[in-house]
Amino acid sequence: MRRISAQYVITNSGPPLKRAIISFNDKGTITGIEDTGGKLAESRSVEFYNGIIIPGFVNCHCHLELSHLRNRIKRGGGLGNFVEQVRSIRERNSEAIKGAAAEADKNMYYAGINLCADICNTADTFEVKKDSKIEYINFLEVFGIDQEKAQRRMDEITEVADKANKEGLPYYLVPHAAYSMSGKLFRLLRNRTQNNKLTSIHFMESPDESDFLKDHSGNLITSYERSGLLPGKISTSKSHSAIINDEVTRSGNLILVHNTFADRDTVRKVLERGNTWWCLCPGSNSYIENAMPPAEMLLEEGCRIVIGTDSLASNSRLDILSEILLLQQAFPELGIEELIPWATVNGAEALGKDNELGKLEEGKNPGLLLLENVDLINMKLLPGTKVTRLA
């Protein structure tokens, strides 16, 4: 049994507690939280830290299987160029993929991540996940704009699903993005996912997406042409909101990923669906599009925000702390009390795991992290803020 305290404890069940004491057992399960009202008496049995104790992080969007592409894709080339580069250099050396994924998984755990929603196009990371200290939810992603190949794409992802099922790994079939799905493929997938508890889709990551949907023009079309993947006929919806409301299953929770170029009108139409979360990945958005997501506008519209890291193909690290620090730098009015729930309890709720994760409450095992080198007066992160895993 351990008892720990810090200058502040963020439980996500109420306002931050000053110098509260958290007791937990050897498995990390919280056995008690004592609100001292800030009057912590010196005791040999209490470990005191000069920082903020928070629950473990939740990463709502990752591509672990792309970890071997770190530092191999040029920054700032735009989404079309990024996708084209991934297609051209995405090797099939299984051992290299597994080795890089295992290293990334270990680093994520020590960076404080307890739960991760991971995009899978293959089964390459399944072995890593079976032995991981992180809990993974696997989003098995399907894509293809050629209607003639829609059934083949469904058959391919079904094979991956069969492998996940064999390994006992939780998974859901999900669409990749508005610009990468034919109308036929969306319909086939919708029929298969009518009972999904969770769904994820890349959403409004680039301004090129709107050009693609509106009149099949722009950089994404050029990328398809250069890669030899442009079919003779393209059939898609005309808007992002129509895709969400008409093509994606309405069952369960939906996580919209990136939202870098989301506009107010689209946001309002999509919110009509309900059970929707907006995942921000600022490190990746900066890497690919040199842009930041419109966090202020999303907040004004009442969007529930969660955080993701994306992949090492489009980011220098899979680190939630780095992501929320980028958001605070871009939006200085944000502080620790807003950002920590986005990175913890909101993600747990979006992924249906808030019965165990995201909050510091008796009986839960959410992970315990320490934020150090923070501005405790203004409750702000600093460039030198670091996170240490306590449990």
Stockholm file with secondary structure:
# STOCKHOLM 1.0

chainA/1-391         MRRISAQYVITNSGPPLKRAIISFNDKGTITGIEDTGGKLAESRSVEFYNGIIIPGFVNCHCHLELSHLRNRIKRGGGLGNFVEQVRSIRERNSEAIKGAAAEADKNMYYAGINLCADICNTADTFEVKKDSKIEYINFLEVFGIDQEKAQRRMDEITEVADKANKEGLPYYLVPHAAYSMSGKLFRLLRNRTQNNKLTSIHFMESPDESDFLKDHSGNLITSYERSGLLPGKISTSKSHSAIINDEVTRSGNLILVHNTFADRDTVRKVLERGNTWWCLCPGSNSYIENAMPPAEMLLEEGCRIVIGTDSLASNSRLDILSEILLLQQAFPELGIEELIPWATVNGAEALGKDNELGKLEEGKNPGLLLLENVDLINMKLLPGTKVTRLA
#=GR chainA/1-391 SS CEEEEEEEECCSSSSCEESCEEEECTTCCEEEEECCTTCCCCCTTEEEEEEEEEECEEEEEECGGGGGGTTCSCTTSCHHHHHHHHHHHCCCCHHHHHHHHHHHHHHHHHTTEEEEEEEESSSTTHHHHHTCSSEEEEEEEECBSCGGGHHHHHHHHHHHHHHHHHHTCCEEEEECBGGGBCHHHHHHHHHHTTTCSEEEEEESCSTHHHHHHHHSCSHHHHHHHHTTCCCSCCCCCSSHHHIIIIISCCSSEEEEEECTTCCHHHHHHHHTTCSEEEEECHHHHHHHHSCCCCHHHHHHTTCEEEECCBCTTSCSCCCHHHHHHHHHHHSTTCCHHHHHHHHTHHHHHHTTCTTTSSSCCTTCCCCEEEEESCBTTTTBCCTTCEEEECC
#=GC SS_cons         CEEEEEEEECCSSSSCEESCEEEECTTCCEEEEECCTTCCCCCTTEEEEEEEEEECEEEEEECGGGGGGTTCSCTTSCHHHHHHHHHHHCCCCHHHHHHHHHHHHHHHHHTTEEEEEEEESSSTTHHHHHTCSSEEEEEEEECBSCGGGHHHHHHHHHHHHHHHHHHTCCEEEEECBGGGBCHHHHHHHHHHTTTCSEEEEEESCSTHHHHHHHHSCSHHHHHHHHTTCCCSCCCCCSSHHHIIIIISCCSSEEEEEECTTCCHHHHHHHHTTCSEEEEECHHHHHHHHSCCCCHHHHHHTTCEEEECCBCTTSCSCCCHHHHHHHHHHHSTTCCHHHHHHHHTHHHHHHTTCTTTSSSCCTTCCCCEEEEESCBTTTTBCCTTCEEEECC
//
